[in-house]
Structure formats: structure tokens, C-alpha cells
């Protein structure tokens, strides 16, 4: 009877110990898995951030080049507008001269150096 009692107690202890060991093992595995996932996630985020940083730097350089090009183009456009205004002014002057040349009249005075009598009639 004592042996049966010991065997029964042993079975109970083994079952309970097994449950405790399984539970603790599960907790440890979950904690370690969580640590591994966090570590790998951190590595991936750092790698992706490094890639993005390089891309952002490249994009910044491209934008600066485009802004510089835009400034150059704006200066050229301003110069062209100035030149166009000068050409329009010159064209207006030419048109005015043409108009005066085409629509003009002359007053001809003939000086004979002789006195001319006018009739007072």
C-alpha cells in the first residue's frame, strides 16, 4: 500500500512538474522569441533607414540642382523679356517713322530774293 501511495504521489508530482515545466518553458520561449523578433526588427529598420537616408540625400542633391537650373532659366527668361521689350520699343519707333514718312506733307517756299507786290484789291 505504501508503494502504491508513493507511486500515485510520484505520478501526481510528475504530472504537476511536467505542467509547470511546460508552462515555464513556454514563457521562456515566448520571451526569447520576442527578444529575437525585436532585435531582427531593429536591424531591418536600421537598414531601411540607412537606405532611405541615402535616397533622401540623393533627392536633396537633385532638388538643389533643379532649383539652380530653375534660377538660371528664370534669369534667362527675365533677360528675354527685357530684350523683347527693347525690340517692341524699337519696332514702335520704326512704325512711327514709317507712318511719318508715308503720311507727310511739305511746304515749299521759293525765295526769289525779289520783292513781290501783292494786290491790295
N, CA, C and O atoms as a MOPAC input file, in Angstrom:
PM7 MOZYME 1SCF
protein

 N      0.80700 1    -1.17200 1     0.00000 1
 C      0.00000 1     0.00000 1     0.00000 1
 C      0.86500 1     1.25500 1     0.00000 1
 O      0.57100 1     2.22200 1    -0.70300 1
 N      1.88900 1     1.23400 1     0.76100 1
 C      2.77900 1     2.38600 1     0.78100 1
 C      3.40800 1     2.62000 1    -0.59200 1
 O      3.60400 1     3.75300 1    -1.03000 1
 N      3.71300 1     1.51700 1    -1.24200 1
 C      4.30900 1     1.63100 1    -2.56800 1
 C      3.30200 1     2.22900 1    -3.54000 1
 O      3.66600 1     3.06000 1    -4.37200 1
 N      2.06600 1     1.82500 1    -3.44700 1
 C      1.02500 1     2.35900 1    -4.31900 1
 C      0.83800 1     3.85300 1    -4.06100 1
 O      0.67900 1     4.64700 1    -4.98800 1
 N      0.86000 1     4.20500 1    -2.80000 1
 C      0.72100 1     5.60700 1    -2.42900 1
 C      1.90300 1     6.41100 1    -2.97000 1
 O      1.72900 1     7.50900 1    -3.50000 1
 N      3.08300 1     5.86500 1    -2.83300 1
 C      4.27500 1     6.53000 1    -3.35700 1
 C      4.19700 1     6.65600 1    -4.88000 1
 O      4.52700 1     7.70200 1    -5.43900 1
 N      3.76300 1     5.59700 1    -5.53800 1
 C      3.63900 1     5.63500 1    -6.99400 1
 C      2.59800 1     6.67600 1    -7.42500 1
 O      2.80900 1     7.41700 1    -8.38500 1
 N      1.48200 1     6.72200 1    -6.70800 1
 C      0.43300 1     7.68900 1    -7.02700 1
 C      0.95600 1     9.11400 1    -6.81800 1
 O      0.72700 1    10.00300 1    -7.63800 1
 N      1.66400 1     9.30900 1    -5.69600 1
 C      2.22500 1    10.63400 1    -5.41400 1
 C      3.27100 1    11.00900 1    -6.46400 1
 O      3.36000 1    12.15700 1    -6.90000 1
 N      4.05600 1    10.00800 1    -6.85400 1
 C      5.07000 1    10.23800 1    -7.87100 1
 C      4.40200 1    10.64900 1    -9.18600 1
 O      4.85000 1    11.58800 1    -9.84400 1
 N      3.34100 1     9.95100 1    -9.56400 1
 C      2.61700 1    10.28000 1   -10.79100 1
 C      2.05500 1    11.70700 1   -10.73100 1
 O      2.14500 1    12.46500 1   -11.69600 1
 N      1.47500 1    12.05300 1    -9.58000 1
 C      0.92100 1    13.39400 1    -9.40900 1
 C      2.03000 1    14.43700 1    -9.50500 1
 O      1.87800 1    15.45900 1   -10.17500 1
 N      3.14700 1    14.17000 1    -8.82800 1
 C      4.27700 1    15.11300 1    -8.84400 1
 C      4.81900 1    15.24900 1   -10.26200 1
 O      5.11300 1    16.35600 1   -10.71200 1
 N      4.95300 1    14.12200 1   -10.97100 1
 C      5.46500 1    14.15500 1   -12.34000 1
 C      4.51900 1    14.96700 1   -13.23100 1
 O      4.97100 1    15.81000 1   -14.00500 1
 N      3.20900 1    14.71500 1   -13.12400 1
 C      2.23800 1    15.45200 1   -13.93400 1
 C      2.28200 1    16.94800 1   -13.63200 1
 O      2.32100 1    17.77500 1   -14.54300 1
 N      2.27700 1    17.28000 1   -12.35400 1
 C      2.29100 1    18.69100 1   -11.96800 1
 C      3.60500 1    19.35400 1   -12.36700 1
 O      3.61500 1    20.48300 1   -12.85800 1
 N      4.70300 1    18.65000 1   -12.15500 1
 C      6.01400 1    19.17700 1   -12.52600 1
 C      6.07600 1    19.37800 1   -14.04000 1
 O      6.60000 1    20.37600 1   -14.53300 1
 N      5.52200 1    18.39800 1   -14.76200 1
 C      5.51000 1    18.49000 1   -16.21800 1
 C      4.72100 1    19.72300 1   -16.66200 1
 O      5.15300 1    20.43700 1   -17.56700 1
 N      3.57200 1    19.97800 1   -16.03800 1
 C      2.77200 1    21.15100 1   -16.36300 1
 C      3.54800 1    22.43400 1   -16.08000 1
 O      3.55500 1    23.36500 1   -16.88500 1
 N      4.20200 1    22.46300 1   -14.91700 1
 C      4.97500 1    23.65100 1   -14.53600 1
 C      6.13300 1    23.86400 1   -15.51000 1
 O      6.37300 1    24.98400 1   -15.96200 1
 N      6.85000 1    22.78300 1   -15.83200 1
 C      7.98800 1    22.87300 1   -16.74900 1
 C      7.50600 1    23.33800 1   -18.12400 1
 O      8.13100 1    24.19700 1   -18.74600 1
 N      6.39300 1    22.76800 1   -18.59800 1
 C      5.86100 1    23.17600 1   -19.89600 1
 C      5.47000 1    24.65600 1   -19.89000 1
 O      5.76000 1    25.39500 1   -20.83100 1
 N      4.81100 1    25.06700 1   -18.81400 1
 C      4.39100 1    26.46300 1   -18.70700 1
 C      5.59600 1    27.39900 1   -18.68000 1
 O      5.63000 1    28.40300 1   -19.39200 1
 N      6.56900 1    27.06600 1   -17.86700 1
 C      7.77000 1    27.90100 1   -17.77000 1
 C      8.56300 1    27.88200 1   -19.07400 1
 O      9.09000 1    28.90900 1   -19.50300 1
 N      8.64400 1    26.72000 1   -19.69600 1
 C      9.34400 1    26.61400 1   -20.97900 1
 C      8.64400 1    27.47600 1   -22.02400 1
 O      9.29900 1    28.17200 1   -22.80100 1
 N      7.31300 1    27.42900 1   -22.04100 1
 C      6.53500 1    28.23500 1   -22.98100 1
 C      6.81200 1    29.72300 1   -22.75700 1
 O      6.99300 1    30.47800 1   -23.71200 1
 N      6.84400 1    30.13700 1   -21.47700 1
 C      7.12200 1    31.53900 1   -21.15700 1
 C      8.50900 1    31.94500 1   -21.64100 1
 O      8.68900 1    33.00300 1   -22.24300 1
 N      9.48900 1    31.07600 1   -21.36400 1
 C     10.86800 1    31.37300 1   -21.77200 1
 C     10.96500 1    31.46700 1   -23.29300 1
 O     11.59900 1    32.37700 1   -23.82800 1
 N     10.33100 1    30.51900 1   -23.98300 1
 C     10.35800 1    30.52200 1   -25.44800 1
 C      9.69600 1    31.79400 1   -25.98000 1
 O     10.20700 1    32.41400 1   -26.91300 1
 N      8.56700 1    32.18400 1   -25.39300 1
 C      7.88600 1    33.40200 1   -25.83800 1
 C      8.75400 1    34.63500 1   -25.61200 1
 O      8.84500 1    35.50200 1   -26.48100 1
 N      9.38900 1    34.71300 1   -24.44700 1
 C     10.25500 1    35.85800 1   -24.15200 1
 C     11.44500 1    35.91300 1   -25.10400 1
 O     11.78500 1    36.97500 1   -25.62500 1
 N     12.07100 1    34.76600 1   -25.32600 1
 C     13.22800 1    34.72300 1   -26.22200 1
 C     12.80900 1    35.02600 1   -27.66400 1
 O     13.51800 1    35.71600 1   -28.39600 1
 N     11.66400 1    34.50600 1   -28.05200 1
 C     11.15100 1    34.78800 1   -29.39500 1
 C     10.88800 1    36.28200 1   -29.54900 1
 O     11.21500 1    36.87600 1   -30.57700 1
 N     10.29900 1    36.87900 1   -28.52400 1
 C     10.02200 1    38.31100 1   -28.55200 1
 C     11.32000 1    39.10800 1   -28.67500 1
 O     11.39100 1    40.06700 1   -29.44300 1
 N     12.34800 1    38.70900 1   -27.91600 1
 C     13.64200 1    39.38900 1   -27.98700 1
 C     14.25000 1    39.27000 1   -29.38800 1
 O     14.76700 1    40.24300 1   -29.93600 1
 N     14.17900 1    38.06600 1   -29.95500 1
 C     14.73700 1    37.84100 1   -31.29200 1
 C     13.99300 1    38.67900 1   -32.32800 1
 O     14.60700 1    39.30400 1   -33.19200 1
 N     12.66000 1    38.68400 1   -32.23200 1
 C     11.85500 1    39.45800 1   -33.18000 1
 C     12.17800 1    40.94400 1   -33.05400 1
 O     12.32300 1    41.63400 1   -34.06300 1
 N     12.29200 1    41.43900 1   -31.82800 1
 C     12.62000 1    42.85100 1   -31.62600 1
 C     13.99300 1    43.18300 1   -32.19800 1
 O     14.17700 1    44.21100 1   -32.84900 1
 N     14.95200 1    42.29900 1   -31.94700 1
 C     16.30900 1    42.52100 1   -32.44300 1
 C     16.33400 1    42.53200 1   -33.97500 1
 O     16.94200 1    43.41300 1   -34.58300 1
 N     15.68200 1    41.56700 1   -34.58300 1
 C     15.65200 1    41.49700 1   -36.04700 1
 C     14.88800 1    42.68200 1   -36.63600 1
 O     15.28200 1    43.24200 1   -37.65900 1
 N     13.80700 1    43.05000 1   -35.98400 1
 C     13.03800 1    44.20600 1   -36.44400 1
 C     13.88800 1    45.46500 1   -36.37700 1
 O     13.87300 1    46.27600 1   -37.30300 1
 N     14.62800 1    45.63200 1   -35.28800 1
 C     15.50200 1    46.78900 1   -35.13100 1
 C     16.55000 1    46.81400 1   -36.24800 1
 O     16.82100 1    47.86800 1   -36.82400 1
 N     17.13700 1    45.64900 1   -36.55200 1
 C     18.13600 1    45.58200 1   -37.62100 1
 C     17.52600 1    45.97800 1   -38.96600 1
 O     18.11200 1    46.75000 1   -39.72500 1
 N     16.34900 1    45.44000 1   -39.24200 1
 C     15.68500 1    45.73700 1   -40.51600 1
 C     15.36400 1    47.22300 1   -40.61000 1
 O     15.58200 1    47.84900 1   -41.64700 1
 N     14.84500 1    47.78300 1   -39.51800 1
 C     14.50400 1    49.21200 1   -39.51100 1
 C     15.75500 1    50.05700 1   -39.73100 1
 O     15.71900 1    51.03500 1   -40.47800 1
 N     16.85700 1    49.68800 1   -39.08900 1
 C     18.10200 1    50.44400 1   -39.26400 1
 C     18.59800 1    50.35700 1   -40.70600 1
 O     19.04100 1    51.35600 1   -41.27300 1
 N     18.52500 1    49.16400 1   -41.29800 1
 C     18.96400 1    49.00000 1   -42.68400 1
 C     18.09700 1    49.82800 1   -43.63000 1
 O     18.60400 1    50.51600 1   -44.51600 1
 N     16.79700 1    49.75100 1   -43.43000 1
 C     15.88200 1    50.50500 1   -44.29000 1
 C     16.05900 1    52.01200 1   -44.09300 1
 O     15.98700 1    52.78400 1   -45.04900 1
 N     16.29000 1    52.41500 1   -42.86000 1
 C     16.51400 1    53.83300 1   -42.57600 1
 C     17.78900 1    54.31500 1   -43.26800 1
 O     17.83200 1    55.41700 1   -43.81400 1
 N     18.82200 1    53.47900 1   -43.23800 1
 C     20.07100 1    53.84600 1   -43.91800 1
 C     19.83300 1    53.99600 1   -45.42200 1
 O     20.34500 1    54.92500 1   -46.04600 1
 N     19.05300 1    53.07600 1   -46.00000 1
 C     18.74100 1    53.16900 1   -47.42700 1
 C     17.95600 1    54.44700 1   -47.71500 1
 O     18.23900 1    55.15900 1   -48.67800 1
 N     16.97300 1    54.72400 1   -46.87100 1
 C     16.15800 1    55.92400 1   -47.06500 1
 C     16.99800 1    57.18800 1   -46.90900 1
 O     16.81000 1    58.15800 1   -47.64200 1
 N     17.91800 1    57.17300 1   -45.96100 1
 C     18.77700 1    58.34700 1   -45.76300 1
 C     19.60700 1    58.62200 1   -47.01500 1
 O     19.75400 1    59.76900 1   -47.43600 1
 N     20.13900 1    57.56500 1   -47.59700 1
 C     20.92300 1    57.73100 1   -48.82200 1
 C     20.03900 1    58.26400 1   -49.94900 1
 O     20.45100 1    59.14300 1   -50.70600 1
 N     18.82600 1    57.73000 1   -50.05500 1
 C     17.90800 1    58.18500 1   -51.10200 1
 C     17.50100 1    59.63600 1   -50.87200 1
 O     17.41500 1    60.41700 1   -51.82000 1
 N     17.25200 1    59.99500 1   -49.62200 1
 C     16.88100 1    61.37800 1   -49.29800 1
 C     18.02300 1    62.32500 1   -49.65800 1
 O     17.78300 1    63.40600 1   -50.19600 1
 N     19.24500 1    61.93500 1   -49.37000 1
 C     20.40500 1    62.77000 1   -49.70600 1
 C     20.51100 1    62.95400 1   -51.21700 1
 O     20.75200 1    64.06000 1   -51.70100 1
 N     20.32700 1    61.86100 1   -51.95600 1
 C     20.37700 1    61.94800 1   -53.41800 1
 C     19.25900 1    62.85100 1   -53.93900 1
 O     19.48500 1    63.68800 1   -54.81300 1
 N     18.06000 1    62.67800 1   -53.40000 1
 C     16.92900 1    63.51400 1   -53.82200 1
 C     17.17800 1    64.98600 1   -53.49900 1
 O     16.81100 1    65.86900 1   -54.27500 1
 N     17.80200 1    65.24500 1   -52.35000 1
 C     18.11600 1    66.62000 1   -51.96500 1
 C     19.08400 1    67.24400 1   -52.96800 1
 O     18.91400 1    68.39500 1   -53.36900 1
 N     20.08700 1    66.48700 1   -53.36600 1
 C     21.04800 1    66.99700 1   -54.34700 1
 C     20.36900 1    67.26500 1   -55.69100 1
 O     20.65100 1    68.26500 1   -56.35200 1
 N     19.47800 1    66.36500 1   -56.08300 1
 C     18.74800 1    66.55600 1   -57.34200 1
 C     17.89400 1    67.81500 1   -57.26200 1
 O     17.86600 1    68.61400 1   -58.19800 1
 N     17.19900 1    67.99000 1   -56.14000 1
 C     16.35700 1    69.17700 1   -55.96900 1
 C     17.17800 1    70.46100 1   -56.01400 1
 O     16.76200 1    71.45000 1   -56.61800 1
 N     18.34000 1    70.44400 1   -55.37500 1
 C     19.19800 1    71.63200 1   -55.40300 1
 C     19.64100 1    71.94700 1   -56.82900 1
 O     19.66500 1    73.10600 1   -57.24300 1
 N     19.99100 1    70.89700 1   -57.57500 1
 C     20.40000 1    71.10600 1   -58.96800 1
 C     19.23600 1    71.66400 1   -59.78500 1
 O     19.41900 1    72.56300 1   -60.60600 1
 N     18.04600 1    71.12700 1   -59.55500 1
 C     16.86800 1    71.61800 1   -60.27900 1
 C     16.55100 1    73.06500 1   -59.91000 1
 O     16.18600 1    73.86100 1   -60.77500 1
 N     16.68700 1    73.40600 1   -58.63500 1
 C     16.44900 1    74.79100 1   -58.21300 1
 C     17.45700 1    75.73300 1   -58.85500 1
 O     17.10400 1    76.83000 1   -59.28800 1
 N     18.70500 1    75.30400 1   -58.91400 1
 C     19.73900 1    76.12300 1   -59.55500 1
 C     19.41000 1    76.31000 1   -61.03300 1
 O     19.50500 1    77.41500 1   -61.56800 1
 N     19.02400 1    75.22000 1   -61.68000 1
 C     18.65100 1    75.28700 1   -63.09800 1
 C     17.44800 1    76.20300 1   -63.28500 1
 O     17.39000 1    76.96700 1   -64.24900 1
 N     16.48700 1    76.12900 1   -62.36300 1
 C     15.30200 1    76.99300 1   -62.43900 1
 C     15.71400 1    78.45600 1   -62.32100 1
 O     15.20100 1    79.30800 1   -63.04700 1
 N     16.63600 1    78.74800 1   -61.41100 1
 C     17.10300 1    80.12500 1   -61.24800 1
 C     17.77300 1    80.63100 1   -62.52300 1
 O     17.57100 1    81.77200 1   -62.93700 1
 N     18.56900 1    79.76400 1   -63.13400 1
 C     19.23200 1    80.13600 1   -64.39100 1
 C     18.18700 1    80.39200 1   -65.47300 1
 O     18.27300 1    81.37300 1   -66.21100 1
 N     17.20600 1    79.50500 1   -65.56000 1
 C     16.15000 1    79.67000 1   -66.56600 1
 C     15.34200 1    80.94300 1   -66.31300 1
 O     14.96800 1    81.64400 1   -67.25300 1
 N     15.07500 1    81.23500 1   -65.04300 1
 C     14.34500 1    82.47000 1   -64.71300 1
 C     15.14500 1    83.70500 1   -65.12400 1
 O     14.58500 1    84.67100 1   -65.64200 1
 N     16.45400 1    83.66700 1   -64.89100 1
 C     17.30300 1    84.79700 1   -65.29100 1
 C     17.28500 1    84.95100 1   -66.81100 1
 O     17.20800 1    86.06500 1   -67.33000 1
 N     17.35600 1    83.83100 1   -67.51300 1
 C     17.30000 1    83.89400 1   -68.97800 1
 C     15.95000 1    84.43700 1   -69.44400 1
 O     15.87800 1    85.22800 1   -70.38500 1
 N     14.88800 1    84.00400 1   -68.78000 1
 C     13.55000 1    84.47700 1   -69.14000 1
 C     13.43600 1    85.97900 1   -68.89800 1
 O     12.87500 1    86.70200 1   -69.72100 1
 N     13.96700 1    86.44700 1   -67.77100 1
 C     13.95400 1    87.88900 1   -67.49200 1
 C     14.72100 1    88.64800 1   -68.57100 1
 O     14.27700 1    89.69500 1   -69.04200 1
 N     15.86500 1    88.11300 1   -68.95400 1
 C     16.67400 1    88.75900 1   -69.99500 1
 C     15.91200 1    88.78900 1   -71.32300 1
 O     15.93100 1    89.79100 1   -72.03700 1
 N     15.24200 1    87.67600 1   -71.64300 1
 C     14.46800 1    87.62500 1   -72.88700 1
 C     13.31000 1    88.61800 1   -72.84400 1
 O     13.01200 1    89.25800 1   -73.85300 1
 N     12.65900 1    88.75700 1   -71.70300 1
 C     11.57000 1    89.72600 1   -71.57300 1
 C     12.09700 1    91.14800 1   -71.76200 1
 O     11.45600 1    91.98000 1   -72.40500 1
 N     13.26500 1    91.41100 1   -71.19600 1
 C     13.88900 1    92.72900 1   -71.36300 1
 C     14.21300 1    92.97900 1   -72.83700 1
 O     13.91200 1    94.04100 1   -73.38100 1
 N     14.83000 1    91.98300 1   -73.47100 1
 C     15.17300 1    92.11800 1   -74.88800 1
 C     13.91800 1    92.30600 1   -75.73100 1
 O     13.90900 1    93.11100 1   -76.66200 1
 N     12.86500 1    91.57100 1   -75.41200 1
 C     11.61100 1    91.69800 1   -76.14800 1
 C     11.02400 1    93.09800 1   -75.98100 1
 O     10.52800 1    93.68800 1   -76.94100 1
 N     11.08300 1    93.62200 1   -74.76300 1
 C     10.58100 1    94.98600 1   -74.53200 1
 C     11.37400 1    95.99000 1   -75.36200 1
 O     10.80000 1    96.92100 1   -75.92700 1
 N     12.69000 1    95.80700 1   -75.43600 1
 C     13.51100 1    96.70400 1   -76.25600 1
 C     13.14100 1    96.57900 1   -77.72900 1
 O     13.03700 1    97.58000 1   -78.43800 1
 N     12.94200 1    95.33700 1   -78.18600 1
 C     12.56200 1    95.13500 1   -79.58600 1
 C     11.20100 1    95.75300 1   -79.88200 1
 O     11.00700 1    96.36100 1   -80.93500 1
 N     10.26900 1    95.60100 1   -78.96400 1
 C      8.95100 1    96.20300 1   -79.15900 1
 C      9.05600 1    97.72500 1   -79.21500 1
 O      8.39700 1    98.37100 1   -80.03000 1
 N      9.88400 1    98.28800 1   -78.34700 1
 C     10.10000 1    99.73800 1   -78.36900 1
 C     10.72300 1   100.18300 1   -79.68000 1
 O     10.30200 1   101.18000 1   -80.26800 1
 N     11.72300 1    99.44400 1   -80.13700 1
 C     12.36800 1    99.77800 1   -81.41400 1
 C     11.37300 1    99.63700 1   -82.55700 1
 O     11.34300 1   100.47200 1   -83.46200 1
 N     10.56900 1    98.60000 1   -82.52300 1
 C      9.56800 1    98.38400 1   -83.56300 1
 C      8.56300 1    99.53100 1   -83.58800 1
 O      8.16900 1    99.99000 1   -84.66000 1
 N      8.15200 1    99.98900 1   -82.42200 1
 C      7.21300 1   101.11300 1   -82.33700 1
 C      7.83700 1   102.36200 1   -82.95900 1
 O      7.17100 1   103.09500 1   -83.69000 1
 N      9.11500 1   102.60200 1   -82.66800 1
 C      9.80200 1   103.76100 1   -83.24800 1
 C      9.86400 1   103.64600 1   -84.76700 1
 O      9.64600 1   104.63000 1   -85.47400 1
 N     10.15700 1   102.45400 1   -85.26800 1
 C     10.22600 1   102.24200 1   -86.71600 1
 C      8.85400 1   102.47000 1   -87.34100 1
 O      8.73800 1   103.10900 1   -88.38600 1
 N      7.81100 1   101.94000 1   -86.68900 1
 C      6.45600 1   102.15100 1   -87.21000 1
 C      6.09900 1   103.64000 1   -87.22800 1
 O      5.48500 1   104.12100 1   -88.18100 1
 N      6.48100 1   104.36100 1   -86.18400 1
 C      6.22100 1   105.80800 1   -86.14900 1
 C      6.95900 1   106.51800 1   -87.28400 1
 O      6.39500 1   107.39200 1   -87.94200 1
 N      8.20600 1   106.14600 1   -87.51000 1
 C      8.97300 1   106.75200 1   -88.60200 1
 C      8.35100 1   106.41900 1   -89.95400 1
 O      8.26200 1   107.28000 1   -90.82900 1
 N      7.91900 1   105.16400 1   -90.12700 1
 C      7.26700 1   104.77900 1   -91.38200 1
 C      5.99500 1   105.59400 1   -91.58500 1
 O      5.71800 1   106.07900 1   -92.68200 1
 N      5.23200 1   105.73500 1   -90.51300 1
 C      3.98400 1   106.49200 1   -90.59900 1
 C      4.26500 1   107.93700 1   -90.98100 1
 O      3.55300 1   108.50100 1   -91.81200 1
 N      5.26500 1   108.53300 1   -90.40400 1
 C      5.62400 1   109.91300 1   -90.73400 1
 C      6.12400 1   110.01600 1   -92.17600 1
 O      5.83600 1   110.99000 1   -92.87000 1
 N      6.85200 1   109.03500 1   -92.60700 1
 C      7.39600 1   109.04800 1   -93.96200 1
 C      6.28200 1   108.90900 1   -94.98800 1
 O      6.26800 1   109.60400 1   -96.00300 1
 N      5.34900 1   108.00400 1   -94.71300 1
 C      4.26000 1   107.76500 1   -95.66400 1
 C      3.26200 1   108.91300 1   -95.64800 1
 O      2.82500 1   109.34900 1   -96.71300 1
 N      2.89800 1   109.40100 1   -94.51300 1
 C      1.88800 1   110.45400 1   -94.38400 1
 C      2.57100 1   111.77300 1   -94.01300 1
 O      2.50800 1   112.22400 1   -92.86900 1
 N      3.19100 1   112.34800 1   -94.95900 1
 C      3.87500 1   113.60300 1   -94.67200 1
 C      3.48900 1   114.65300 1   -95.72200 1
 O      2.99100 1   114.33000 1   -96.80100 1
 N      3.72400 1   115.86400 1   -95.38400 1
 C      3.47100 1   116.94800 1   -96.33900 1
 C      4.65700 1   117.89300 1   -96.27700 1
 O      5.37100 1   117.98700 1   -95.27800 1
 N      4.83100 1   118.58100 1   -97.38300 1
 C      5.95200 1   119.51300 1   -97.46000 1
 C      5.40500 1   120.90400 1   -97.75000 1
 O      4.41200 1   121.07200 1   -98.45800 1
 N      6.05300 1   121.84800 1   -97.20700 1
 C      5.73900 1   123.23900 1   -97.52400 1
 C      6.93400 1   123.75200 1   -98.30700 1
 O      8.06200 1   123.78800 1   -97.81500 1
 N      6.66300 1   124.13200 1   -99.49500 1
 C      7.74400 1   124.58700 1  -100.35800 1
 C      7.71200 1   126.11200 1  -100.39700 1
 O      6.69100 1   126.72100 1  -100.71900 1
 N      8.80200 1   126.68800 1  -100.07700 1
 C      8.94700 1   128.14500 1  -100.11200 1
 C     10.00000 1   128.45000 1  -101.16000 1
 O     11.11000 1   127.92000 1  -101.12300 1
 N      9.64000 1   129.29700 1  -102.07700 1
 C     10.59500 1   129.68200 1  -103.11100 1
 C     11.01400 1   131.11600 1  -102.81200 1
 O     10.18600 1   132.02600 1  -102.76800 1
 N     12.25800 1   131.28900 1  -102.61800 1
 C     12.81000 1   132.61700 1  -102.31700 1
 C     13.45200 1   133.13400 1  -103.60000 1
 O     14.44400 1   132.57700 1  -104.07000 1
 N     12.90500 1   134.16400 1  -104.14700 1
 C     13.44700 1   134.73400 1  -105.37500 1
 C     14.28900 1   135.95600 1  -105.08100 1
 O     14.89500 1   136.54400 1  -105.97700 1
 N     14.31800 1   136.30900 1  -103.88000 1
 C     15.04800 1   137.49300 1  -103.43200 1
 C     14.53900 1   138.74900 1  -104.12300 1
 O     15.26800 1   139.74000 1  -104.17600 1
 N     13.38300 1   138.75100 1  -104.62800 1
 C     12.77500 1   139.92200 1  -105.23600 1
 C     11.50000 1   140.22200 1  -104.48400 1
 O     10.81300 1   139.33700 1  -103.97400 1
 N     11.22100 1   141.47900 1  -104.43800 1
 C     10.00400 1   141.88100 1  -103.75900 1
 C      8.83000 1   141.56500 1  -104.64600 1
 O      8.85900 1   141.83200 1  -105.84800 1
 N      7.86600 1   141.03600 1  -104.09900 1
 C      6.66100 1   140.70400 1  -104.85000 1
 C      5.55800 1   141.57400 1  -104.30900 1
 O      5.32600 1   141.65300 1  -103.10300 1
 N      4.89100 1   142.21700 1  -105.22500 1
 C      3.81300 1   143.09400 1  -104.80400 1
 C      2.52800 1   142.31600 1  -104.78900 1
 O      2.20000 1   141.52600 1  -105.67500 1
 N      1.85000 1   142.59000 1  -103.75200 1
 C      0.55100 1   141.93800 1  -103.65200 1
 C     -0.49900 1   142.96400 1  -103.99400 1
 O     -0.40500 1   144.13100 1  -103.61400 1
 N     -1.45300 1   142.53200 1  -104.68400 1
 C     -2.56100 1   143.43600 1  -104.98400 1
 C     -3.37800 1   143.62400 1  -103.73300 1
 O     -3.72500 1   142.68400 1  -103.01900 1
 N     -3.67000 1   144.90200 1  -103.50300 1
 C     -4.46700 1   145.21800 1  -102.32700 1
 C     -5.92900 1   145.25200 1  -102.70500 1
 O     -6.70500 1   145.92200 1  -102.02400 1
 N     -6.32800 1   144.59900 1  -103.70100 1
 C     -7.70400 1   144.67000 1  -104.13000 1
 C     -8.58900 1   143.78500 1  -103.38900 1
 O     -9.79000 1   143.74800 1  -103.65600 1

